Amino acid sequence: MNQKYSPETREKALRMLDEAKPSHPNLMAAVRHVAGLLGMSAETLRVWHRRREVDAGQRPGVSTDVAEENQRLRRENAELRKANEVLKAASVFFAKELDRP
């Protein structure tokens, strides 16, 4: 089940994870413990933790800001390609109209 969590819930869960890490043998044990307390999937919390590390530069990867900008630019590029196709079709249509006697 895909469930959206508020940014406040995400921050609370990550804070709880930071507090729980020292008392657990590894990260996944802490993740499972905190996720169980909050009634969420351990994978959700693990992904949030990993994303936070990437955004902070502690782990290699594409930051959230860069990923969002790339997605925006891809959408814009697709829109521009469609507009170009329409303009090309229109120019062919009007060029044929000019060739008629």
RAQUI-V41485 format. One record per residue. RES is the residue in one small letter. D_FIRST is the distance of its C-alpha to the first C-alpha in whole Angstrom. Layout:
res/d_first
RES/D_FIRST
RES/D_FIRST
This chain:
res/d_first
m/0
n/4
q/6
k/10
y/12
s/16
p/19
e/20
t/17
r/17
e/21
k/21
a/19
l/21
r/24
m/23
l/23
d/26
e/28
a/26
k/27
p/31
s/30
h/28
p/29
n/27
l/24
m/21
a/23
a/23
v/19
r/18
h/20
v/19
a/15
g/16
l/18
l/16
g/13
m/11
s/10
a/13
e/13
t/12
l/15
r/17
v/16
w/17
h/20
r/21
r/21
r/23
e/25
v/26
d/26
a/29
g/31
q/30
r/28
p/29
g/27
v/26
s/26
t/23
d/26
v/28
a/24
e/24
e/28
n/27
q/25
r/27
l/30
r/28
r/27
e/31
n/32
a/31
e/32
l/35
r/36
k/35
a/38
n/40
e/40
v/40
l/43
k/45
a/44
a/46
s/49
v/50
f/50
f/52
a/54
k/55
e/56
l/59
d/60
r/61
p/65
